[in-house]
Amino acid sequence: MSLSETERSRRVAALQGLLEGDGLDALVLASNDYRGHKGTLRWIADYNLAHRYGLGIVTPGREPELLLPQNLAMGRHGSWRVPTRYARVLSQGLVDALREGGALRRIGVVGLAQVMKVEDYLALRAAFPDAEIVDASDSFERVRATKSEEEVEGVREATRIAERCFERLLEVTEQGVTERAVGAEMYRVAYALGGEDPLFLTMTGLPDGNGRVAPSFGPPGDRVLGRGDQFIFSFELIGPLGYWMEFARMVVLVEPSELQRRLNAAVRAGMEAAEAALRPGDRPDQVQRAILDAVAAHGARSTYWSGHGLGQDVIEEPWIGLDVVQDRDVESAWSLAEGMVVSVHPFVSDEEERGMGYMADSYVVGADGGEAVSKVSLDLHVVE
């Protein structure tokens, strides 16, 4: 399966519009194989970077092209088969490619602050000493934030795979099973159904000896699940069209406690509040405040951020949060728009820090609020 030529043409036009709008003579998109830093190449070329590092190059009046390390020449190509260059030294290959465009006065870089290698930046600076090099990350994020119907279907496709994995999780989770065994089954089902790059993390509270628990998460380990244990997980993957989703539910073996039920209700209330608040024109920090208020009504508290944009990168703009993501006292520079896709994943604890709760879903921003992509119940799932 692949995205259509119509979608490809839409993106080419959007990138040309970005060049014109920002007054750029060239746009360089930096990418590496970290899950949150490789979607740029998928977006411009439907190319899934398997490992290492790569660049996209866009100049006025020309199709986007890829610049990849020489050893990736034997790798699988993207379905759009965009023009691709290979170089033994990527920084030199970048300079050579850009010199073909003549004099450059203003070069935009997507990922300038966090993704582009220092050696590539220094090569640009040395080769084009009179050019202004600007961070075009925000401009690119705004171009790709609103999804087409075809892109939204990619999110739905990935979510359907995750829902089938969850069905299997409920079948294999029982007393005496390890988290690792459950995780292995999730990976198996995901790959069998066409999922790629799956990330399965489990969460639990670590007792501190004073009646409180410290939240922790990581890959599934050798923890053996028993009666009354809570099994919280986060499952992220991309489907065949290259779109990410996030999915998590709370599961308890046999006998849930009152606290487990209350924290599940708190997380659910936060997610339902976000769903109602995901309206065009509203700001992401307003969504976060709605989540915090809903969670607090259940005698619990949530973390400083609860979600983010989602697409061909697992983390895109806008961020749903206050501190760190946005200063608590400053409004977000983003407004939601119909067609944006965001993940919402409140991470909560009770006021006494005796327990924790977490769930995640992907939402499509619609005219009257968010639409949850998954239809799996947010209730506490109890297995025998």
N, C-alpha and C positions, 0 to 999 in steps of 0.2 A: 504494500500500500504506500501511496505517496500523496503529497499535497498537489493540488491541480496547477496547471499552467496559469489559470486565472489568478490564483493566489500568488503565484510567483510574479506575475505582471503587476499586481497590486503593490507588492513589496518593492519592486524595482522603482515604481513611480514614487512611492513614499520616500525612498532613499534619495532620489533625485530632488524631491521637494525639501528634504532636510539640507542637502547641499546648498540649495538656493536660499532657503530661509536663514541659514546660519552664515551665509557668505563664504562657503568653503570651496577651495580648489581641489581638495581631496579629503576622503574620510577613511581612516584606518580603524578596523575593529579588531581588538586584541582578544584572544581566547586561549584558555588552557583546559585541561581535562578535569579540573575540579567541577563538581556537579553544578555549581552556581556560576561558572565562568565560561561555559562552552556553548551556551544557547545562541550567542550572537552568530556563530557560523551556521548553526542549524536554521536560524531565521533568514539569513541572506542567501543560503545555498542548499538548504535541506541536507546538510552534511553533518553527520554525528562524529565529532572528534573522538577517536578511540583512546588516544593517549598523547602526551607531550603538549604541544603548543602550536597555535596557528594564527593566521591573520586574514582578515578580509579587507579588500581594497575597493573603494567606490570613487569614481571620478565623473565629472559632468559628461552626460551623453553616452556613457558606456555602461555595459552590464557589470554588476559586481563580479569580482574574481577572488579566488582563494590563493593564499601563499602559504605553503606547508613545508615542513622539514623533508629533506630528500628521502628519508627512510619510510615516509608515509605514502610514497608513490605506489607501493604494492598494496596499500590498504583499500578498503571498499569505498567506492565513490558514492556521493550523494545522488539521489534520484534525478535531480535537475541537471546534473552534468555541467555545472558552470565552468568557465575557463579556470584552469588551475595551474599555478606555477609551483615548482619545487626548488628548494635552495639548500645547499649544504650549510651556509651561514645565513640565517634568516634575516638578520639585520642588513646585510648587504643586498639580499634579494629584495627587501622592502625599498631600499634606496633606489635600486635599479628600476623597479617597477614604477615608482613615483616620478623618476626623472623622465619617463616617457611622456608624461603629461605637460612638459615644459615648465615654465617658471611657476613656482608655487608661492603665494603670498600668505595663505591661511590654511593650515592643516588641522582637521579635527580628529581626535582619537577617542574612541569608545573604550573605556577601561584604562584611561591614562593613569588614574590615581592608584588602582588596585590590581590591574591585570597585566598591563604592558611591561615587558622586561626593561630594566634600566638600560641594558646595552642597546636595545632597539630605539629607545628614546634618545640616547646619546648619539646614535648613528644618524637619526633624523636631524638632530640639532646641528651636527657637524656638516651634513650634506646640504642643508637648507638654512644657513645661518640668518638669512634675512626674513625667513618665514615665521609667522606667528603660529605656535602650536597650542591648541586649546582643547579642553576636555569637552567632548561632545556626548558624554555618557547620558546626561539628563535629556538631551534632545532625542537621542535614540530611544531611551526608555519611554518617552512620551509618544513616539511613533508606534512602538509595538505594544503599548499598554492596552489599547482597545482592540479586541479580537474580532475577526470576521466570524461568520457562522461556521465556516469550515474549520477554523481554529478551535472554536468552542466544541465542535464535534470531536476534535482530537482529545480534549480534556475529558469529555464524556466517555470516549473509547477507553482511555487509560483507567478511568474510575470503574468501568464495568469489569475490567480485569481485577482490580483491587477488591471489588465486592465478591467476586468468585473466590479469591484468596481468603477473604474473611469467612465465607461459608465453610471453607476447608479448615480454617483455624478453629471454628467452633466444633468441628467434627473430631479433631485430633487433640484438643486441649482437655486434659483430665488429670486427676490426681496421680502423681508419680512421673509425669512427663517433664522433660526439661525445656526451658526456653529455647535452647539450641535446636532441639528436635522440631519444635513448632516453627522456628525461623527457617529451618531447612525445607520444610514443606511449603512455606510461603514462597520461597525462591523458586522451588520446582514448579509450582502452579503458575507463577508469574511468567516464567520463561516459556512454559508450555503454551500459554495463551498469547504470546507475542510481546510481553513486557520486556523493557530494557532498563538497564542501570538501576535495578531495585535497591532500595535502602530500607532495611528493617531494623528499627531500634526498639528496645524495650526499656521501660521506666519502672522504678520502684523506690520506696522510701527506705533509707538506711537508718536504723535506730541509733540514737546518740547516747542512750543509757539514762536519759532524763525524761523519758516519755515522749520525746519529739523525734521526728524523722527528717533526715536531710534528703531532698530529692536527688536522684541520680539517673542517668540514662547511658545507654551504650549498646553495642551489638548484643544479640542474645547470647547468654552464657550458660553455665551449668546449673543455674538455680532450678531446683526441683519444685514444681508447683504442688501445693497441698490444699486441704480443706480451708476455706476462708481466704486464701491468697487472692490478691488482686493482680490481674495480668493486664498491664497497660502497654500499648505498643504504638509506634508510628510507622506507617508504611507509605513510602514514596516511590514512584516509578514513572516511566514514560511508556506510552503506548506506541503502536506502529507509526503513527503520524508525528511522533516526536514531542508530544505534549505531556507535561508533568501534571500530577494530581497529588493531593495529600489526603490520607484517610487514617483515622484512628478511632477506636471505641474502647470502652472500659469493660473488662470481663472479670468476673469473680467466680471462683470454684465453689459450688454447692451452697455456701451459707454466707451471704453478704452481711456486713455489719451496718448499723445505723449510720456511722460516719461515711462508709463507702457509698451508701445510697445518697447521703446529703451532698457529698462532693460531686457525685455524678449529676445531681440536680443543679448544682451550682454551675458546672461546666455547660450543661445543656442550656441553662438560662442565659449564660453569656453568649453562646452560639446563636440562640434564637434572637437575642437583642441585636447582635451583629447583622443577622439576616434582615431584620426590619430596617436597620440603619444604613444598609448598603444602597443608598439612593443616589441617582445622578445629581451632581452639584454639591453633595455633602463632602466633608473633608475626612480623611482617614483618622485624624485624632478624635473627631467626634464619634466615630465608630468605636474607637478604643474606650472612650469615656462611657459609652453605653454598655460595653462589656463589663467594665469595672463596677458600674452601679448594679447591674444585674447579678453579678457574682456576690457582691457585698450583701445583697438582700438575703442570701442563704448562709450568712455568717462565715463567709470565706473571702479570700483575696486572690487577685491574679497578678501575673507578672507585668512588667512595664510595656511589653509589646505582645500582640496576640495574632499576628498574621502579616501577609504581604502579597504582592502581586505574584501571579503564577502564569507560566507560559512554556516557552521552549528553554527557559532557565527555571530552576526550581525556586529561585528567589529573584523576583523582579520588583520594580516599583509599581504601586506605592506601598509603603510600609504602614501597617496598622499598629500604631503605638504612640507613646508619649516620650518618656526619657530615652536618651541614647539615640533612638531613631529620629525623633523630633524633640526639641527642647520642650519641656513640660509647659512653659509659659509662652511659647511661640506657636502660632497656627501653622499647620502643614501647608506647604507650597503647592500641594496637589489637591485636586478635586476629583471625585469619582465621576465616571462617565459610563453610560449604558454600553454594555459589551465588554467591560473589564472583567477579568477573572482574578479572584483573590482566594487565598487560603485563610481560614480562620482556625486558630488552635489555642484556646485559652489553657494556660497551665496554672492550676489553682491549688491552694492549701487552705485548711481551716485556720482560724486565728491562733489556735494553740499549737499549730504545726505538728499535729499528730497523724496527718495523712495528706494525700495528694490526689489530684485528679487531672485528667488530660483527655481531650478528644480533638479531632481535626476533620475538616471537610473543605471542599472546594466550592466556591459560589460564583455565579454569574450575576453581575450587576444589571438589574432590570429597571424599568420605569417606576415600579412600585416597591422596589427593594431587591434583596438578593434572592437568587434561586439556588438552593442546595443541589449540587450535581448528584450526589448520592442520596438514595431514598432509604438507606438502612437506618433503622431506629437509633435515636440517641439515648435510649434507655440503657440502664445497666444490664449487660448480658450475663446471665447466670448459667453456668454449665454444671452438669452433675458429674 
